[in-house]
Amino acid sequence: MSTVRRLHYSYEEYVRALEMSELRLEYQEGVIYAMPGGTPAHAQLGATMIGLFYSRLPRTCRTATSDMKVRVEATDLSTFPDVSVVCGEAKSSSIDANAITNPTLLVEVTSRSTEDYDRGDKLSQYKQVPSLRAVVFVSPRSHRLTVVERTATGWDERDYRSGEIMKLGAPAIDIAVDDAYEGIALDPQ
């Protein structure tokens, strides 16, 4: 009988693995996870959200693709959200110059394989980032945007569906749900 061995890697080993890998890799407390590729709807929704945010955000905010690594220092998580927004000057991690630590807004286009993690443990870790104002979850299977937004008393969650306008408080922007999904063939339920 053999036991399962969990391998732990240093952050430097993770960075080297990223440089050699064609896969997107996430790092959490010494464990490296390969992230799955997305569907056409996933890719199109991520790109559309970038365009919608870019056209509505103040010029002091910058929008980035899923190539932007975000590091949650408090929980030792490094990940690649589908969209990252930084308002003001971007700050890099002290251990990784290619990872930002002060996102204002993050967008995750969910998938069947990652949705529970995205809305559960990963969201819990995102909430540890002091600069973060909101996380937007985009469904590739139905016209639904979910906003989890920091308030004076904690975190508030709201769903927006077709025909509705998603409203964010900081940065203050509005996006019609139908604009996010226009022309995109959704994944099957």
NORFENHU-V905295 format. One record per pair of residues at least 6 apart in sequence whose C-alpha atoms are under 8 Angstrom apart, sorted by the first residue. I is the first residue (numbers start at 0). J is the second residue. D is the distance in Angstrom with one decimal. If there is no record, write none. Layout:
# NORFENHU-V905295
[[I/J/D] [I/J/D]]
This chain:
# NORFENHU-V905295
[[6/29/7.8] [6/30/6.8] [7/28/8.0] [7/29/4.6] [7/30/5.4] [8/29/4.7] [8/30/6.1] [8/31/7.4] [9/29/5.9] [10/26/7.9] [10/29/7.1] [13/26/7.0] [13/31/6.8] [17/23/7.3] [17/24/6.4] [22/33/6.5] [22/34/7.1] [23/33/6.0] [23/34/5.5] [23/35/7.7] [23/79/7.8] [24/31/6.5] [24/32/5.5] [24/33/4.6] [24/34/5.8] [24/78/7.4] [25/31/5.7] [25/32/5.1] [25/33/6.4] [25/34/6.9] [25/76/7.5] [25/77/5.7] [25/78/4.9] [25/79/7.3] [26/32/6.3] [26/75/7.6] [26/76/5.6] [26/77/5.1] [26/78/6.7] [27/74/7.7] [27/75/5.7] [27/76/4.6] [27/77/6.6] [28/74/7.5] [28/75/5.4] [28/76/6.8] [37/110/7.6] [38/186/7.7] [40/139/5.9] [40/183/6.3] [40/184/6.3] [40/185/5.6] [40/186/6.4] [41/108/6.2] [41/109/7.7] [41/110/7.7] [41/139/5.9] [43/183/7.0] [44/108/7.1] [44/137/7.6] [44/139/7.4] [44/179/6.9] [44/180/7.0] [44/183/7.6] [45/64/8.0] [45/81/5.9] [45/82/6.7] [45/106/8.0] [45/108/6.5] [46/64/7.8] [47/179/6.2] [48/82/7.5] [48/179/6.4] [49/62/6.6] [49/63/7.3] [49/64/7.2] [49/82/6.4] [51/174/7.3] [51/179/7.5] [52/62/7.2] [53/61/7.4] [53/62/6.1] [55/172/6.3] [55/173/8.0] [56/170/7.1] [56/171/8.0] [56/172/6.9] [57/170/7.9] [59/86/5.6] [59/87/5.5] [60/84/6.6] [60/85/5.5] [60/86/3.9] [60/87/6.0] [61/84/5.5] [61/85/5.4] [61/86/6.3] [62/82/7.0] [62/83/5.8] [62/84/4.5] [62/85/6.8] [63/82/5.7] [63/83/5.1] [63/84/6.3] [64/80/7.9] [64/81/6.1] [64/82/5.1] [64/83/6.6] [65/79/5.4] [65/80/5.4] [65/81/4.4] [65/82/5.6] [65/83/7.4] [66/79/6.5] [67/79/6.0] [67/80/7.5] [67/83/7.0] [67/97/7.8] [67/98/7.0] [67/99/7.7] [68/77/6.6] [68/78/5.6] [68/79/4.9] [68/80/7.5] [68/97/6.7] [68/98/4.7] [68/99/6.4] [69/77/5.6] [69/78/5.4] [69/79/6.1] [69/80/7.4] [69/98/5.1] [69/99/5.0] [69/100/6.0] [69/102/7.6] [70/76/5.7] [70/77/4.3] [70/78/6.5] [70/92/6.8] [70/98/5.7] [70/99/6.0] [70/100/5.2] [71/77/6.3] [71/100/6.3] [71/124/7.0] [71/125/6.8] [71/127/7.2] [71/128/6.3] [72/92/7.7] [72/100/7.2] [72/128/7.9] [73/127/6.5] [73/128/7.6] [74/124/6.4] [74/127/7.7] [76/124/7.7] [77/98/7.7] [80/105/6.5] [80/106/6.2] [80/107/5.7] [81/105/7.6] [81/106/5.7] [81/107/5.3] [81/108/6.4] [82/105/5.7] [82/106/4.9] [82/107/6.9] [83/102/6.5] [83/103/7.8] [83/104/6.0] [83/105/4.7] [83/106/6.5] [84/102/5.7] [84/103/5.6] [84/104/5.0] [84/105/6.3] [85/101/6.7] [85/102/4.7] [85/103/5.0] [85/104/6.9] [86/102/7.5] [86/103/6.1] [89/99/6.4] [89/100/7.7] [89/101/6.5] [89/102/7.8] [90/99/5.5] [90/100/5.8] [90/101/6.0] [91/97/6.7] [91/98/5.5] [91/99/4.4] [91/100/5.8] [91/101/8.0] [92/98/5.7] [92/99/5.9] [92/100/5.8] [100/128/7.5] [101/128/7.0] [101/129/7.5] [101/130/5.3] [101/131/6.9] [102/128/7.8] [102/130/6.1] [102/131/5.6] [103/130/5.6] [103/131/4.4] [103/132/5.4] [103/133/6.9] [104/131/5.9] [104/132/5.9] [104/133/5.0] [104/134/5.8] [104/135/7.8] [105/131/7.9] [105/133/6.6] [105/134/4.8] [105/135/6.3] [106/134/5.7] [106/135/4.7] [106/136/5.9] [106/137/7.4] [107/117/7.3] [107/134/7.5] [107/135/6.3] [107/136/5.0] [107/137/6.2] [108/136/5.8] [108/137/4.5] [108/138/6.1] [108/139/6.9] [109/117/7.1] [109/136/6.6] [109/137/6.1] [109/138/5.7] [109/139/6.7] [110/138/7.6] [110/139/7.1] [116/122/7.9] [118/136/8.0] [122/134/7.9] [125/131/7.5] [131/149/7.7] [132/148/5.8] [132/149/5.2] [132/169/6.3] [132/170/7.9] [133/146/6.8] [133/147/5.5] [133/148/4.2] [133/149/6.1] [133/167/7.8] [133/169/7.8] [134/146/5.9] [134/147/5.2] [134/148/6.5] [135/144/6.7] [135/145/5.6] [135/146/4.6] [135/147/6.4] [136/144/5.7] [136/145/5.0] [136/146/6.5] [137/143/6.4] [137/144/4.9] [137/145/6.6] [138/144/6.5] [139/185/5.6] [139/186/5.8] [140/185/5.3] [140/186/4.9] [140/187/6.0] [140/188/5.6] [141/185/6.9] [141/188/7.7] [142/160/5.6] [142/161/5.6] [142/176/6.9] [142/177/7.4] [142/180/6.7] [143/158/6.7] [143/159/5.6] [143/160/4.7] [143/161/7.0] [143/176/7.1] [144/158/5.8] [144/159/5.2] [144/160/6.6] [144/165/7.4] [144/176/6.9] [145/156/7.0] [145/157/5.6] [145/158/4.4] [145/159/6.2] [146/155/7.9] [146/156/5.6] [146/157/5.3] [146/158/6.4] [146/165/7.9] [146/167/7.9] [147/154/6.5] [147/155/5.6] [147/156/4.4] [147/157/6.6] [148/154/5.4] [148/155/5.3] [148/156/6.4] [148/167/7.8] [149/155/6.4] [159/165/5.9] [159/176/6.9] [160/176/6.2] [161/176/5.5] [161/177/5.6] [162/175/7.2] [162/176/6.6] [162/177/6.3] [163/175/6.1] [163/176/5.9] [163/177/7.7] [164/173/6.3] [164/174/5.5] [164/175/4.3] [164/176/5.9] [165/173/5.5] [165/174/5.1] [165/175/6.0] [165/176/6.5] [166/172/6.0] [166/173/4.6] [166/174/6.7] [167/173/6.3]]
